[in-house]
Amino acid sequence: MATRSALADAAAELARRDRSLAEVIALVGPPDLRRGRPRRERFAELARAICYQQLAGRAAAAIHGRFSALYDERPTAEAVLATPEAELRACGLSASKAASIRDLAEKVLDGTVELGRLGHRDDETVVAELTRVRGIGEWTAHMFLIFQLGRLDVWPTGDFGVRHGYATIHGLAELPSAKELAPLGEAYRPYRSVAAWYCWRAVDVTMPVAGA
């Protein structure tokens, strides 16, 4: 995980490069890639991500809470595979999500996904390894890179919040598509994760009116 000093330096450099982004940085303050996210073991974090996929926040939180409670808040691959599928479904997990969490557990235990070594691998390799798991796509892998591994140069173009925030920051009439957003992030290398974090924050703050 990047230090506070490294994150502050990244924010300062981004503010220097992009005047519009600098306004958000001034309003929000230093970046914190861990804000509101309690540290979990890597397996538990990925299981949480699967629980939350394609669900509204409260519903996802309720399901994840029941799932996590089965394991005293610390689910492991071994414990998940020892849990009957019916018990997983009783938490509110769909058949597909229950299968995805079990597939994650199986791939962790057979070595297909080596969670303990991901911190030593480059971003592309981490994405390739995680997306071998049923139900884990590029977006989930990107969130893991940013919030679990603390990688500073991830640009999650498929994230609606990043697209929305980028449009808000730069006064765009329409949200850029994922394809359009990809090259726009080049100006932020090697701090695209930090730029993405400010895009998320931009949706929550009142931006100054141009010319005011």
C-alpha positions in Angstrom: 0.0 0.0 0.0 1.3 3.4 -1.0 2.3 5.7 1.9 0.5 8.9 2.7 3.6 10.8 1.5 3.6 9.0 -1.8 -0.1 9.7 -2.3 0.3 13.4 -1.4 3.1 13.7 -3.9 1.0 12.0 -6.6 -1.9 14.4 -5.9 0.5 17.4 -6.2 1.8 16.2 -9.5 -1.7 15.6 -10.9 -2.8 19.1 -9.8 0.2 20.5 -11.6 -0.7 18.7 -14.8 -4.5 19.2 -14.8 -6.0 22.5 -13.6 -9.5 21.2 -13.6 -8.5 18.2 -11.5 -6.6 20.5 -9.2 -9.9 22.1 -8.2 -11.2 18.8 -6.9 -7.9 18.0 -5.2 -8.1 21.4 -3.4 -11.7 20.7 -2.3 -11.3 17.1 -1.2 -7.8 17.1 0.2 -5.2 14.4 0.3 -6.2 11.0 -1.3 -6.8 8.0 0.9 -7.2 4.7 -1.0 -8.3 3.0 2.2 -11.1 5.4 3.2 -14.2 3.5 4.4 -12.7 0.2 3.4 -11.7 -2.0 6.4 -8.7 -4.2 5.7 -9.6 -7.8 4.9 -7.7 -10.9 3.9 -7.4 -11.2 0.2 -9.8 -14.1 -0.1 -12.3 -12.2 2.0 -12.0 -9.1 -0.1 -12.6 -11.0 -3.4 -15.6 -12.8 -1.9 -17.0 -9.5 -0.9 -16.5 -8.1 -4.4 -18.5 -11.1 -5.8 -21.3 -10.5 -3.3 -21.6 -6.8 -4.3 -21.6 -7.4 -8.1 -24.7 -5.9 -9.9 -26.5 -5.1 -6.6 -27.5 -1.9 -4.9 -25.4 -1.0 -1.9 -27.8 -1.9 1.0 -28.9 -5.2 -0.6 -25.3 -6.2 -1.3 -24.2 -5.2 2.2 -27.0 -7.3 3.8 -26.0 -10.4 1.7 -22.3 -9.9 2.4 -23.0 -9.4 6.1 -24.8 -12.7 6.3 -22.2 -14.5 4.3 -19.3 -13.1 6.4 -21.1 -13.9 9.6 -21.0 -17.6 8.7 -17.2 -17.4 9.2 -17.0 -14.9 12.1 -16.1 -12.2 9.6 -13.1 -14.1 8.3 -14.1 -16.4 5.4 -11.4 -18.7 4.0 -11.2 -20.9 1.0 -11.2 -24.0 3.1 -14.3 -22.9 5.1 -16.2 -21.9 2.0 -15.7 -25.3 0.4 -16.9 -27.0 3.6 -20.1 -25.0 3.5 -23.1 -26.6 1.8 -24.3 -24.7 -1.2 -27.8 -24.4 0.4 -26.3 -22.6 3.3 -24.5 -20.1 1.0 -27.8 -19.6 -0.9 -29.6 -19.0 2.4 -27.4 -15.9 2.8 -29.1 -14.4 -0.2 -26.4 -15.4 -2.8 -27.7 -16.3 -6.2 -26.8 -19.7 -7.6 -24.3 -17.9 -9.9 -22.6 -16.0 -7.1 -22.4 -19.0 -4.8 -20.8 -20.9 -7.7 -18.3 -18.0 -8.2 -17.3 -17.9 -4.5 -16.8 -21.6 -4.5 -14.8 -21.4 -7.8 -12.6 -18.8 -6.2 -12.0 -21.1 -3.2 -11.2 -24.0 -5.4 -8.7 -22.0 -7.5 -7.0 -20.6 -4.4 -6.6 -24.1 -3.0 -5.4 -25.7 -6.2 -2.9 -22.9 -6.8 -4.5 -21.5 -10.0 -4.8 -18.2 -8.1 -1.9 -17.6 -5.7 -3.2 -14.8 -3.5 -0.1 -14.6 -1.4 2.1 -13.8 -4.4 -0.1 -11.3 -6.1 1.6 -8.4 -4.4 4.9 -9.3 -6.2 3.3 -9.5 -9.7 2.7 -6.7 -12.2 -0.8 -5.3 -12.7 -1.4 -7.2 -16.0 -0.5 -10.5 -14.4 -2.7 -9.9 -11.4 -5.7 -9.1 -13.7 -5.0 -12.2 -15.9 -4.8 -14.5 -12.8 -7.9 -13.1 -11.0 -10.1 -13.2 -14.1 -9.5 -17.0 -14.4 -12.1 -17.2 -11.6 -15.8 -17.5 -12.6 -17.5 -14.2 -11.9 -14.4 -12.1 -11.6 -13.9 -9.7 -14.4 -11.6 -6.8 -15.2 -13.5 -4.3 -13.0 -13.2 -6.5 -9.9 -9.5 -7.1 -10.6 -8.9 -3.3 -11.0 -10.6 -2.6 -7.6 -8.5 -5.3 -6.0 -5.3 -3.7 -7.5 -6.3 -0.3 -6.2 -7.8 -0.9 -2.8 -6.1 -4.2 -1.7 -2.7 -4.0 -3.3 -2.4 -0.2 -3.3 -1.3 0.1 -7.0 -1.0 3.7 -8.1 -1.4 3.3 -11.9 -4.7 1.6 -12.5 -7.3 3.3 -14.8 -10.6 1.5 -14.4 -12.3 2.7 -17.6 -15.3 0.4 -17.1 -16.3 2.1 -13.8 -19.3 4.3 -14.2 -18.2 6.5 -11.2 -14.8 7.3 -12.8 -16.5 8.1 -16.1 -19.1 10.3 -14.4 -16.4 12.0 -12.3 -14.2 12.7 -15.2 -17.0 14.3 -17.1 -18.0 16.4 -14.0 -14.4 17.6 -13.5 -13.9 18.6 -17.1 -17.4 20.0 -17.8 -18.3 17.4 -20.5 -21.9 17.4 -21.7 -21.8 13.6 -22.0 -20.0 10.8 -20.2 -17.1 9.4 -22.1 -17.4 5.7 -23.0 -14.9 3.3 -21.5 -13.1 3.3 -24.9 -13.0 7.1 -25.0 -11.8 7.3 -21.4 -8.8 5.0 -21.9 -6.6 7.5 -23.7 -7.7 10.3 -21.5 -6.0 8.6 -18.6 -2.6 8.7 -20.3 -2.0 12.2 -19.0 -2.2 10.9 -15.4 0.5 8.1 -15.6 1.9 6.8 -13.3 -0.8 8.0 -10.9 -4.0 6.9 -12.6 -5.4 5.2 -9.5 -5.2 8.5 -7.7 -6.8 10.4 -10.6 -9.6 7.7 -10.5 -10.0 8.2 -6.8 -10.6 12.0 -7.3 -13.0 11.2 -10.1 -15.1 9.2 -7.6 -14.9 12.1 -5.1 -15.9 14.7 -7.7 -19.3 13.1 -7.9 -19.8 13.9 -4.2 -18.6 17.5 -4.0 -19.9 20.8 -5.3 -17.7 21.9 -8.2 -17.1 25.6 -8.7 -19.0 27.1 -11.6 -16.7 28.1 -14.5 -16.2 31.8 -14.7 -17.8 32.5 -11.3 
